[in-house]
Amino acid sequence: MLVLRGATRVMSTADCIYAEVNERPLYAGATLLPEFDSFLASHGFDRVATALTVHGWGDALYVRKESVMSAASAERTPLKPGYDVARALRRRVGSRVRAVVSGAVDRRFDAVEAELGQMTHRMAIIEQMLVRGEQEIEALRQQVEECLDFLRIQHTVVREVLEEVKPLLGPRNPEQ
């Protein structure tokens, strides 16, 4: 919406606008579909095709009223504002419009789905690495405990040997 508000001069020369739209506020400051419709209607555009995901976002095609009216009147189709204009456009270019809109949404959805699949795969690898890391840490902890036990035993043995050897050495000379 910010782009469109800043491009009113360019919009005055455009016959159609293809935009991403939201039915629900998916992020802070998101412009919702009714506000898009209202803004573009005030600049002479009608929404003629919409493709939304189940998550409430998607794409919409807006066409300048005058260009649709003139195309429809060339076919001698009487038009009333609103849905009749959209029906006339659909008759004229309907399958192409729907293919463009759904193609763009499907590609985006497929890309998001592929990225989620890759992220899930990476998460599984990271979880495996964490499990292996925890196992290695536990093995190291056990080795450290075994080393400490060995050192405690050695310390005890050395003390006992010293206690047995002390009487054999006799009185100690402070200079030695």
VOLO-266216 format. One record per residue: residue number from 1; y, z, x of N, C-alpha, C, O in turn; residue in one letter. Coordinates in nm, 2 decimals. Layout:
(atom NUM; (Y; Z; X); (Y; Z; X); (Y; Z; X); (Y; Z; X); A);
...
***
This chain:
(atom 1; (-0.12; 0.00; 0.08); (0.00; 0.00; 0.00); (0.13; 0.00; 0.09); (0.22; -0.06; 0.05); M);
(atom 2; (0.12; 0.07; 0.20); (0.24; 0.07; 0.29); (0.27; -0.07; 0.34); (0.39; -0.10; 0.35); L);
(atom 3; (0.17; -0.14; 0.37); (0.18; -0.28; 0.42); (0.25; -0.36; 0.31); (0.34; -0.44; 0.34); V);
(atom 4; (0.19; -0.35; 0.19); (0.25; -0.43; 0.08); (0.39; -0.40; 0.05); (0.47; -0.49; 0.03); L);
(atom 5; (0.42; -0.27; 0.05); (0.56; -0.23; 0.03); (0.66; -0.28; 0.13); (0.77; -0.31; 0.10); R);
(atom 6; (0.61; -0.30; 0.25); (0.69; -0.35; 0.36); (0.69; -0.50; 0.37); (0.77; -0.56; 0.45); G);
(atom 7; (0.61; -0.56; 0.29); (0.60; -0.71; 0.29); (0.64; -0.78; 0.16); (0.59; -0.88; 0.13); A);
(atom 8; (0.74; -0.72; 0.09); (0.77; -0.78; -0.04); (0.83; -0.92; -0.02); (0.81; -1.01; -0.11); T);
(atom 9; (0.90; -0.95; 0.09); (0.95; -1.09; 0.11); (0.84; -1.18; 0.13); (0.84; -1.29; 0.08); R);
(atom 10; (0.74; -1.15; 0.21); (0.62; -1.23; 0.23); (0.54; -1.25; 0.10); (0.49; -1.36; 0.07); V);
(atom 11; (0.53; -1.14; 0.02); (0.46; -1.14; -0.10); (0.52; -1.24; -0.20); (0.45; -1.30; -0.28); M);
(atom 12; (0.65; -1.26; -0.19); (0.72; -1.35; -0.28); (0.67; -1.50; -0.26); (0.69; -1.58; -0.35); S);
(atom 13; (0.61; -1.53; -0.15); (0.57; -1.66; -0.12); (0.42; -1.68; -0.13); (0.36; -1.79; -0.13); T);
(atom 14; (0.35; -1.57; -0.16); (0.20; -1.57; -0.16); (0.15; -1.60; -0.31); (0.22; -1.56; -0.40); A);
(atom 15; (0.04; -1.67; -0.32); (-0.02; -1.70; -0.45); (-0.13; -1.60; -0.48); (-0.16; -1.58; -0.60); D);
(atom 16; (-0.19; -1.54; -0.38); (-0.29; -1.44; -0.40); (-0.29; -1.33; -0.29); (-0.24; -1.36; -0.18); C);
(atom 17; (-0.34; -1.22; -0.33); (-0.35; -1.11; -0.23); (-0.49; -1.05; -0.24); (-0.54; -1.02; -0.35); I);
(atom 18; (-0.56; -1.04; -0.13); (-0.69; -0.98; -0.13); (-0.68; -0.85; -0.06); (-0.64; -0.84; 0.06); Y);
(atom 19; (-0.72; -0.74; -0.13); (-0.69; -0.60; -0.07); (-0.81; -0.51; -0.09); (-0.88; -0.52; -0.19); A);
(atom 20; (-0.82; -0.41; 0.00); (-0.91; -0.30; -0.02); (-0.85; -0.20; -0.12); (-0.73; -0.17; -0.10); E);
(atom 21; (-0.93; -0.16; -0.21); (-0.88; -0.07; -0.32); (-0.97; 0.05; -0.33); (-1.09; 0.05; -0.29); V);
(atom 22; (-0.92; 0.16; -0.39); (-0.99; 0.28; -0.41); (-0.98; 0.33; -0.56); (-0.87; 0.33; -0.61); N);
(atom 23; (-1.09; 0.37; -0.62); (-1.08; 0.43; -0.75); (-1.06; 0.58; -0.74); (-1.01; 0.64; -0.83); E);
(atom 24; (-1.11; 0.64; -0.63); (-1.10; 0.78; -0.61); (-1.03; 0.80; -0.47); (-1.03; 0.72; -0.39); R);
(atom 25; (-0.96; 0.92; -0.46); (-0.89; 0.94; -0.33); (-1.00; 0.98; -0.22); (-1.04; 1.09; -0.21); P);
(atom 26; (-1.03; 0.88; -0.14); (-1.13; 0.90; -0.04); (-1.07; 0.96; 0.09); (-1.14; 1.01; 0.18); L);
(atom 27; (-0.94; 0.95; 0.10); (-0.87; 1.01; 0.22); (-0.73; 1.05; 0.18); (-0.68; 1.00; 0.07); Y);
(atom 28; (-0.66; 1.13; 0.26); (-0.53; 1.18; 0.22); (-0.43; 1.06; 0.21); (-0.43; 0.98; 0.30); A);
(atom 29; (-0.36; 1.06; 0.11); (-0.26; 0.95; 0.09); (-0.31; 0.82; 0.04); (-0.24; 0.72; 0.04); G);
(atom 30; (-0.44; 0.82; 0.00); (-0.50; 0.69; -0.05); (-0.43; 0.65; -0.18); (-0.41; 0.73; -0.27); A);
(atom 31; (-0.40; 0.52; -0.19); (-0.34; 0.46; -0.31); (-0.46; 0.42; -0.40); (-0.55; 0.35; -0.36); T);
(atom 32; (-0.45; 0.47; -0.52); (-0.56; 0.44; -0.62); (-0.53; 0.31; -0.69); (-0.42; 0.26; -0.70); L);
(atom 33; (-0.64; 0.25; -0.75); (-0.64; 0.12; -0.81); (-0.53; 0.10; -0.92); (-0.46; 0.00; -0.91); L);
(atom 34; (-0.50; 0.20; -1.01); (-0.40; 0.18; -1.10); (-0.26; 0.16; -1.04); (-0.18; 0.09; -1.09); P);
(atom 35; (-0.23; 0.24; -0.93); (-0.10; 0.22; -0.86); (-0.09; 0.09; -0.80); (0.01; 0.02; -0.80); E);
(atom 36; (-0.20; 0.04; -0.74); (-0.21; -0.10; -0.68); (-0.17; -0.20; -0.79); (-0.09; -0.29; -0.78); F);
(atom 37; (-0.25; -0.19; -0.91); (-0.23; -0.28; -1.02); (-0.08; -0.28; -1.06); (-0.02; -0.39; -1.08); D);
(atom 38; (-0.02; -0.16; -1.08); (0.11; -0.15; -1.13); (0.21; -0.21; -1.03); (0.30; -0.29; -1.07); S);
(atom 39; (0.20; -0.18; -0.90); (0.29; -0.23; -0.80); (0.28; -0.38; -0.79); (0.38; -0.45; -0.79); F);
(atom 40; (0.16; -0.44; -0.79); (0.15; -0.58; -0.77); (0.19; -0.65; -0.90); (0.24; -0.76; -0.90); L);
(atom 41; (0.16; -0.59; -1.02); (0.21; -0.65; -1.14); (0.36; -0.66; -1.14); (0.42; -0.76; -1.19); A);
(atom 42; (0.43; -0.56; -1.09); (0.58; -0.56; -1.08); (0.63; -0.67; -0.99); (0.74; -0.71; -0.99); S);
(atom 43; (0.54; -0.73; -0.91); (0.57; -0.84; -0.82); (0.51; -0.97; -0.86); (0.51; -1.07; -0.79); H);
(atom 44; (0.46; -0.97; -0.99); (0.41; -1.09; -1.05); (0.26; -1.12; -1.02); (0.22; -1.24; -1.04); G);
(atom 45; (0.18; -1.03; -0.99); (0.04; -1.05; -0.96); (-0.05; -0.98; -1.07); (-0.02; -0.87; -1.12); F);
(atom 46; (-0.16; -1.04; -1.10); (-0.27; -0.98; -1.19); (-0.39; -0.97; -1.10); (-0.43; -1.05; -1.02); D);
(atom 47; (-0.47; -0.86; -1.13); (-0.60; -0.84; -1.07); (-0.70; -0.93; -1.14); (-0.71; -0.91; -1.27); R);
(atom 48; (-0.77; -1.02; -1.08); (-0.86; -1.11; -1.14); (-1.00; -1.09; -1.10); (-1.09; -1.14; -1.17); V);
(atom 49; (-1.03; -1.02; -0.99); (-1.16; -1.00; -0.95); (-1.16; -0.86; -0.87); (-1.07; -0.83; -0.79); A);
(atom 50; (-1.27; -0.79; -0.89); (-1.28; -0.66; -0.83); (-1.43; -0.64; -0.80); (-1.52; -0.66; -0.88); T);
(atom 51; (-1.46; -0.59; -0.68); (-1.59; -0.55; -0.64); (-1.59; -0.41; -0.57); (-1.53; -0.39; -0.47); A);
(atom 52; (-1.64; -0.31; -0.64); (-1.64; -0.17; -0.60); (-1.78; -0.12; -0.57); (-1.87; -0.16; -0.63); L);
(atom 53; (-1.78; -0.04; -0.47); (-1.91; 0.03; -0.44); (-1.93; 0.15; -0.53); (-1.84; 0.18; -0.60); T);
(atom 54; (-2.05; 0.21; -0.52); (-2.07; 0.33; -0.61); (-1.99; 0.44; -0.56); (-1.97; 0.54; -0.63); V);
(atom 55; (-1.93; 0.43; -0.44); (-1.85; 0.54; -0.38); (-1.70; 0.53; -0.42); (-1.62; 0.61; -0.38); H);
(atom 56; (-1.67; 0.43; -0.50); (-1.53; 0.42; -0.55); (-1.44; 0.34; -0.46); (-1.31; 0.35; -0.48); G);
(atom 57; (-1.48; 0.26; -0.36); (-1.39; 0.18; -0.28); (-1.45; 0.04; -0.29); (-1.57; 0.02; -0.31); W);
(atom 58; (-1.36; -0.06; -0.26); (-1.40; -0.19; -0.26); (-1.29; -0.29; -0.23); (-1.19; -0.25; -0.17); G);
(atom 59; (-1.30; -0.41; -0.29); (-1.20; -0.51; -0.27); (-1.15; -0.57; -0.41); (-1.23; -0.56; -0.50); D);
(atom 60; (-1.03; -0.61; -0.41); (-0.98; -0.67; -0.53); (-0.90; -0.80; -0.49); (-0.83; -0.81; -0.39); A);
(atom 61; (-0.90; -0.89; -0.58); (-0.83; -1.02; -0.57); (-0.72; -1.02; -0.67); (-0.74; -1.01; -0.79); L);
(atom 62; (-0.59; -1.03; -0.63); (-0.48; -1.04; -0.71); (-0.42; -1.18; -0.70); (-0.41; -1.24; -0.59); Y);
(atom 63; (-0.39; -1.24; -0.82); (-0.33; -1.38; -0.82); (-0.20; -1.38; -0.89); (-0.18; -1.31; -0.99); V);
(atom 64; (-0.10; -1.45; -0.83); (0.03; -1.46; -0.90); (0.01; -1.52; -1.04); (-0.05; -1.62; -1.06); R);
(atom 65; (0.08; -1.46; -1.13); (0.07; -1.50; -1.27); (0.11; -1.64; -1.29); (0.04; -1.72; -1.36); K);
(atom 66; (0.22; -1.68; -1.23); (0.27; -1.82; -1.26); (0.17; -1.92; -1.20); (0.15; -2.02; -1.27); E);
(atom 67; (0.10; -1.90; -1.09); (0.01; -2.00; -1.04); (-0.11; -2.01; -1.12); (-0.17; -2.12; -1.14); S);
(atom 68; (-0.16; -1.90; -1.18); (-0.28; -1.90; -1.27); (-0.24; -1.97; -1.40); (-0.31; -2.05; -1.45); V);
(atom 69; (-0.12; -1.94; -1.45); (-0.07; -2.00; -1.57); (-0.06; -2.15; -1.56); (-0.11; -2.22; -1.64); M);
(atom 70; (-0.01; -2.19; -1.45); (0.01; -2.34; -1.43); (-0.13; -2.40; -1.41); (-0.15; -2.52; -1.46); S);
(atom 71; (-0.22; -2.34; -1.34); (-0.35; -2.40; -1.32); (-0.42; -2.41; -1.46); (-0.49; -2.50; -1.49); A);
(atom 72; (-0.41; -2.30; -1.54); (-0.48; -2.30; -1.67); (-0.42; -2.40; -1.76); (-0.48; -2.46; -1.84); A);
(atom 73; (-0.28; -2.41; -1.76); (-0.22; -2.50; -1.85); (-0.25; -2.64; -1.82); (-0.25; -2.73; -1.91); S);
(atom 74; (-0.28; -2.67; -1.69); (-0.32; -2.81; -1.66); (-0.46; -2.84; -1.73); (-0.48; -2.96; -1.75); A);
(atom 75; (-0.54; -2.74; -1.76); (-0.66; -2.76; -1.83); (-0.64; -2.76; -1.98); (-0.73; -2.77; -2.06); E);
(atom 76; (-0.51; -2.73; -2.02); (-0.48; -2.72; -2.16); (-0.55; -2.60; -2.23); (-0.59; -2.61; -2.34); R);
(atom 77; (-0.55; -2.49; -2.15); (-0.62; -2.37; -2.20); (-0.51; -2.28; -2.25); (-0.42; -2.23; -2.17); T);
(atom 78; (-0.50; -2.24; -2.38); (-0.40; -2.14; -2.42); (-0.43; -2.01; -2.36); (-0.54; -1.96; -2.36); P);
(atom 79; (-0.33; -1.94; -2.31); (-0.35; -1.82; -2.24); (-0.26; -1.71; -2.30); (-0.14; -1.73; -2.34); L);
(atom 80; (-0.32; -1.59; -2.30); (-0.24; -1.47; -2.33); (-0.24; -1.39; -2.21); (-0.33; -1.40; -2.13); K);
(atom 81; (-0.15; -1.30; -2.19); (-0.15; -1.22; -2.06); (-0.27; -1.13; -2.06); (-0.34; -1.10; -2.16); P);
(atom 82; (-0.31; -1.10; -1.93); (-0.42; -1.00; -1.91); (-0.55; -1.08; -1.89); (-0.56; -1.16; -1.81); G);
(atom 83; (-0.65; -1.04; -1.98); (-0.78; -1.09; -1.95); (-0.80; -1.24; -1.97); (-0.88; -1.30; -1.90); Y);
(atom 84; (-0.72; -1.30; -2.06); (-0.73; -1.45; -2.08); (-0.69; -1.52; -1.95); (-0.75; -1.62; -1.91); D);
(atom 85; (-0.59; -1.47; -1.88); (-0.55; -1.52; -1.75); (-0.67; -1.51; -1.65); (-0.70; -1.61; -1.58); V);
(atom 86; (-0.73; -1.39; -1.65); (-0.84; -1.37; -1.55); (-0.96; -1.46; -1.59); (-1.02; -1.52; -1.50); A);
(atom 87; (-0.99; -1.48; -1.72); (-1.10; -1.57; -1.76); (-1.07; -1.71; -1.72); (-1.16; -1.78; -1.68); R);
(atom 88; (-0.94; -1.76; -1.74); (-0.91; -1.89; -1.70); (-0.93; -1.91; -1.55); (-0.99; -2.02; -1.51); A);
(atom 89; (-0.89; -1.82; -1.47); (-0.92; -1.83; -1.33); (-1.07; -1.83; -1.30); (-1.11; -1.90; -1.21); L);
(atom 90; (-1.14; -1.74; -1.36); (-1.28; -1.74; -1.34); (-1.35; -1.87; -1.37); (-1.44; -1.91; -1.30); R);
(atom 91; (-1.31; -1.93; -1.48); (-1.36; -2.06; -1.52); (-1.34; -2.16; -1.41); (-1.42; -2.25; -1.38); R);
(atom 92; (-1.22; -2.15; -1.36); (-1.17; -2.25; -1.26); (-1.24; -2.23; -1.12); (-1.29; -2.32; -1.06); R);
(atom 93; (-1.23; -2.10; -1.07); (-1.28; -2.07; -0.94); (-1.37; -1.94; -0.94); (-1.38; -1.88; -0.84); V);
(atom 94; (-1.42; -1.91; -1.05); (-1.49; -1.78; -1.07); (-1.60; -1.75; -0.97); (-1.59; -1.64; -0.91); G);
(atom 95; (-1.69; -1.84; -0.96); (-1.80; -1.81; -0.87); (-1.76; -1.80; -0.73); (-1.81; -1.72; -0.65); S);
(atom 96; (-1.66; -1.88; -0.69); (-1.61; -1.87; -0.55); (-1.54; -1.74; -0.53); (-1.56; -1.67; -0.42); R);
(atom 97; (-1.46; -1.69; -0.62); (-1.39; -1.57; -0.61); (-1.49; -1.45; -0.60); (-1.48; -1.37; -0.51); V);
(atom 98; (-1.59; -1.45; -0.69); (-1.68; -1.34; -0.69); (-1.76; -1.34; -0.56); (-1.80; -1.24; -0.50); R);
(atom 99; (-1.80; -1.46; -0.51); (-1.87; -1.47; -0.38); (-1.79; -1.42; -0.26); (-1.84; -1.35; -0.18); A);
(atom 100; (-1.66; -1.45; -0.26); (-1.57; -1.40; -0.15); (-1.56; -1.25; -0.16); (-1.58; -1.19; -0.05); V);
(atom 101; (-1.54; -1.20; -0.27); (-1.52; -1.05; -0.29); (-1.65; -0.98; -0.26); (-1.65; -0.89; -0.17); V);
(atom 102; (-1.76; -1.02; -0.32); (-1.88; -0.95; -0.30); (-1.94; -0.97; -0.16); (-2.00; -0.88; -0.10); S);
(atom 103; (-1.91; -1.09; -0.10); (-1.95; -1.11; 0.04); (-1.88; -1.02; 0.13); (-1.95; -0.97; 0.23); G);
(atom 104; (-1.76; -1.00; 0.11); (-1.68; -0.91; 0.20); (-1.73; -0.76; 0.19); (-1.75; -0.69; 0.29); A);
(atom 105; (-1.75; -0.72; 0.06); (-1.80; -0.58; 0.04); (-1.94; -0.57; 0.09); (-1.97; -0.47; 0.16); V);
(atom 106; (-2.03; -0.66; 0.07); (-2.17; -0.65; 0.11); (-2.17; -0.65; 0.26); (-2.25; -0.57; 0.32); D);
(atom 107; (-2.09; -0.73; 0.33); (-2.10; -0.72; 0.48); (-2.05; -0.59; 0.53); (-2.11; -0.53; 0.62); R);
(atom 108; (-1.94; -0.53; 0.47); (-1.90; -0.40; 0.51); (-2.00; -0.30; 0.49); (-2.03; -0.21; 0.57); R);
(atom 109; (-2.06; -0.30; 0.37); (-2.17; -0.20; 0.34); (-2.29; -0.22; 0.43); (-2.34; -0.12; 0.47); F);
(atom 110; (-2.33; -0.34; 0.46); (-2.44; -0.36; 0.55); (-2.40; -0.31; 0.69); (-2.49; -0.25; 0.76); D);
(atom 111; (-2.28; -0.33; 0.73); (-2.24; -0.28; 0.87); (-2.24; -0.13; 0.87); (-2.29; -0.07; 0.97); A);
(atom 112; (-2.19; -0.06; 0.76); (-2.19; 0.08; 0.75); (-2.34; 0.13; 0.75); (-2.37; 0.23; 0.82); V);
(atom 113; (-2.42; 0.07; 0.67); (-2.56; 0.11; 0.66); (-2.63; 0.09; 0.80); (-2.71; 0.18; 0.84); E);
(atom 114; (-2.60; -0.02; 0.87); (-2.66; -0.04; 1.00); (-2.62; 0.07; 1.10); (-2.69; 0.12; 1.18); A);
(atom 115; (-2.49; 0.10; 1.10); (-2.43; 0.21; 1.18); (-2.49; 0.34; 1.15); (-2.52; 0.42; 1.24); E);
(atom 116; (-2.51; 0.37; 1.02); (-2.58; 0.50; 0.99); (-2.72; 0.50; 1.04); (-2.77; 0.61; 1.08); L);
(atom 117; (-2.79; 0.39; 1.03); (-2.93; 0.38; 1.09); (-2.93; 0.41; 1.24); (-3.01; 0.48; 1.28); G);
(atom 118; (-2.83; 0.35; 1.31); (-2.83; 0.37; 1.45); (-2.79; 0.52; 1.48); (-2.85; 0.58; 1.57); Q);
(atom 119; (-2.70; 0.57; 1.41); (-2.66; 0.71; 1.43); (-2.78; 0.81; 1.40); (-2.80; 0.90; 1.47); M);
(atom 120; (-2.86; 0.78; 1.29); (-2.98; 0.86; 1.26); (-3.08; 0.85; 1.38); (-3.14; 0.95; 1.41); T);
(atom 121; (-3.10; 0.73; 1.43); (-3.19; 0.71; 1.54); (-3.14; 0.79; 1.66); (-3.22; 0.86; 1.73); H);
(atom 122; (-3.01; 0.78; 1.70); (-2.95; 0.86; 1.81); (-2.97; 1.01; 1.79); (-3.00; 1.08; 1.88); R);
(atom 123; (-2.95; 1.05; 1.66); (-2.96; 1.20; 1.63); (-3.11; 1.24; 1.66); (-3.13; 1.35; 1.71); M);
(atom 124; (-3.20; 1.16; 1.62); (-3.34; 1.19; 1.64); (-3.37; 1.20; 1.79); (-3.45; 1.29; 1.83); A);
(atom 125; (-3.32; 1.11; 1.87); (-3.34; 1.12; 2.02); (-3.28; 1.24; 2.07); (-3.33; 1.31; 2.16); I);
(atom 126; (-3.15; 1.27; 2.03); (-3.09; 1.39; 2.08); (-3.16; 1.52; 2.04); (-3.18; 1.61; 2.12); I);
(atom 127; (-3.22; 1.52; 1.92); (-3.30; 1.64; 1.88); (-3.42; 1.65; 1.96); (-3.46; 1.76; 2.00); E);
(atom 128; (-3.49; 1.54; 2.00); (-3.60; 1.54; 2.09); (-3.56; 1.60; 2.22); (-3.64; 1.67; 2.29); Q);
(atom 129; (-3.45; 1.55; 2.27); (-3.40; 1.60; 2.40); (-3.37; 1.75; 2.40); (-3.40; 1.82; 2.50); M);
(atom 130; (-3.31; 1.79; 2.29); (-3.28; 1.94; 2.28); (-3.41; 2.02; 2.28); (-3.42; 2.12; 2.34); L);
(atom 131; (-3.51; 1.97; 2.21); (-3.64; 2.04; 2.20); (-3.70; 2.05; 2.34); (-3.75; 2.15; 2.39); V);
(atom 132; (-3.70; 1.93; 2.41); (-3.75; 1.93; 2.55); (-3.67; 2.02; 2.64); (-3.73; 2.09; 2.72); R);
(atom 133; (-3.54; 2.02; 2.62); (-3.45; 2.10; 2.70); (-3.48; 2.25; 2.68); (-3.49; 2.33; 2.77); G);
(atom 134; (-3.50; 2.29; 2.55); (-3.54; 2.43; 2.52); (-3.67; 2.46; 2.58); (-3.69; 2.57; 2.63); E);
(atom 135; (-3.77; 2.37; 2.58); (-3.90; 2.39; 2.63); (-3.89; 2.41; 2.79); (-3.96; 2.50; 2.84); Q);
(atom 136; (-3.81; 2.33; 2.85); (-3.79; 2.34; 2.99); (-3.72; 2.47; 3.03); (-3.76; 2.53; 3.13); E);
(atom 137; (-3.62; 2.51; 2.95); (-3.55; 2.64; 2.97); (-3.65; 2.75; 2.96); (-3.65; 2.85; 3.04); I);
(atom 138; (-3.74; 2.75; 2.86); (-3.84; 2.86; 2.84); (-3.93; 2.86; 2.96); (-3.97; 2.97; 3.01); E);
(atom 139; (-3.98; 2.74; 3.01); (-4.07; 2.74; 3.12); (-4.00; 2.79; 3.25); (-4.06; 2.87; 3.32); A);
(atom 140; (-3.87; 2.76; 3.27); (-3.79; 2.82; 3.38); (-3.78; 2.97; 3.37); (-3.79; 3.04; 3.47); L);
(atom 141; (-3.75; 3.01; 3.25); (-3.74; 3.16; 3.22); (-3.87; 3.23; 3.26); (-3.86; 3.34; 3.32); R);
(atom 142; (-3.98; 3.17; 3.22); (-4.11; 3.23; 3.26); (-4.13; 3.23; 3.41); (-4.18; 3.33; 3.46); Q);
(atom 143; (-4.09; 3.13; 3.48); (-4.10; 3.12; 3.62); (-4.02; 3.23; 3.69); (-4.06; 3.29; 3.78); Q);
(atom 144; (-3.89; 3.25; 3.64); (-3.80; 3.35; 3.69); (-3.86; 3.49; 3.67); (-3.86; 3.57; 3.76); V);
(atom 145; (-3.92; 3.51; 3.55); (-3.98; 3.64; 3.53); (-4.10; 3.67; 3.62); (-4.12; 3.78; 3.67); E);
(atom 146; (-4.18; 3.56; 3.64); (-4.29; 3.58; 3.74); (-4.24; 3.61; 3.88); (-4.30; 3.69; 3.95); E);
(atom 147; (-4.14; 3.54; 3.92); (-4.08; 3.56; 4.05); (-4.03; 3.71; 4.06); (-4.05; 3.77; 4.16); C);
(atom 148; (-3.96; 3.75; 3.96); (-3.91; 3.89; 3.96); (-4.02; 3.99; 3.96); (-4.01; 4.09; 4.03); L);
(atom 149; (-4.13; 3.97; 3.89); (-4.24; 4.06; 3.89); (-4.30; 4.06; 4.03); (-4.34; 4.17; 4.08); D);
(atom 150; (-4.32; 3.94; 4.09); (-4.37; 3.93; 4.23); (-4.28; 4.01; 4.32); (-4.33; 4.09; 4.41); F);
(atom 151; (-4.15; 4.00; 4.31); (-4.06; 4.07; 4.40); (-4.06; 4.22; 4.38); (-4.06; 4.30; 4.47); L);
(atom 152; (-4.08; 4.26; 4.25); (-4.09; 4.41; 4.22); (-4.22; 4.46; 4.28); (-4.22; 4.57; 4.34); R);
(atom 153; (-4.33; 4.39; 4.27); (-4.45; 4.43; 4.33); (-4.44; 4.44; 4.48); (-4.48; 4.54; 4.55); I);
(atom 154; (-4.38; 4.34; 4.55); (-4.36; 4.34; 4.69); (-4.27; 4.46; 4.73); (-4.30; 4.52; 4.83); Q);
(atom 155; (-4.17; 4.48; 4.66); (-4.08; 4.60; 4.69); (-4.16; 4.73; 4.68); (-4.14; 4.81; 4.77); H);
(atom 156; (-4.24; 4.74; 4.58); (-4.32; 4.86; 4.57); (-4.42; 4.87; 4.69); (-4.43; 4.98; 4.74); T);
(atom 157; (-4.48; 4.77; 4.72); (-4.58; 4.77; 4.84); (-4.51; 4.80; 4.97); (-4.56; 4.88; 5.04); V);
(atom 158; (-4.39; 4.74; 4.99); (-4.32; 4.76; 5.11); (-4.28; 4.91; 5.12); (-4.29; 4.97; 5.23); V);
(atom 159; (-4.23; 4.97; 5.01); (-4.20; 5.11; 5.01); (-4.32; 5.20; 5.04); (-4.31; 5.30; 5.12); R);
(atom 160; (-4.43; 5.16; 4.98); (-4.55; 5.24; 5.00); (-4.59; 5.24; 5.15); (-4.63; 5.34; 5.21); E);
(atom 161; (-4.59; 5.11; 5.21); (-4.62; 5.10; 5.35); (-4.53; 5.18; 5.43); (-4.57; 5.24; 5.53); V);
(atom 162; (-4.40; 5.17; 5.40); (-4.30; 5.25; 5.48); (-4.33; 5.40; 5.47); (-4.31; 5.47; 5.57); L);
(atom 163; (-4.36; 5.44; 5.36); (-4.39; 5.59; 5.34); (-4.51; 5.63; 5.43); (-4.52; 5.74; 5.48); E);
(atom 164; (-4.61; 5.54; 5.44); (-4.73; 5.57; 5.52); (-4.70; 5.56; 5.67); (-4.75; 5.63; 5.75); E);
(atom 165; (-4.61; 5.47; 5.71); (-4.58; 5.44; 5.85); (-4.48; 5.55; 5.90); (-4.48; 5.57; 6.02); V);
(atom 166; (-4.40; 5.60; 5.82); (-4.29; 5.69; 5.87); (-4.35; 5.81; 5.95); (-4.30; 5.84; 6.06); K);
(atom 167; (-4.46; 5.88; 5.90); (-4.51; 5.99; 5.98); (-4.56; 5.94; 6.12); (-4.56; 6.02; 6.22); P);
(atom 168; (-4.61; 5.82; 6.13); (-4.66; 5.77; 6.25); (-4.55; 5.74; 6.36); (-4.58; 5.74; 6.48); L);
(atom 169; (-4.44; 5.71; 6.31); (-4.33; 5.67; 6.40); (-4.26; 5.79; 6.46); (-4.20; 5.78; 6.57); L);
(atom 170; (-4.28; 5.91; 6.40); (-4.22; 6.03; 6.46); (-4.07; 6.04; 6.42); (-4.02; 5.96; 6.34); G);
(atom 171; (-4.00; 6.14; 6.49); (-3.86; 6.16; 6.46); (-3.78; 6.04; 6.50); (-3.81; 5.98; 6.61); P);
(atom 172; (-3.68; 6.00; 6.42); (-3.60; 5.89; 6.46); (-3.48; 5.93; 6.55); (-3.42; 6.03; 6.53); R);
(atom 173; (-3.46; 5.84; 6.64); (-3.35; 5.86; 6.74); (-3.23; 5.79; 6.67); (-3.23; 5.67; 6.64); N);
(atom 174; (-3.12; 5.87; 6.66); (-3.00; 5.81; 6.59); (-2.94; 5.69; 6.66); (-2.87; 5.61; 6.60); P);
(atom 175; (-2.97; 5.68; 6.79); (-2.91; 5.57; 6.87); (-2.99; 5.44; 6.85); (-2.95; 5.33; 6.87); E);
(atom 176; (-3.11; 5.46; 6.80); (-3.20; 5.34; 6.78); (-3.17; 5.26; 6.66); (-3.23; 5.16; 6.63); Q);
***
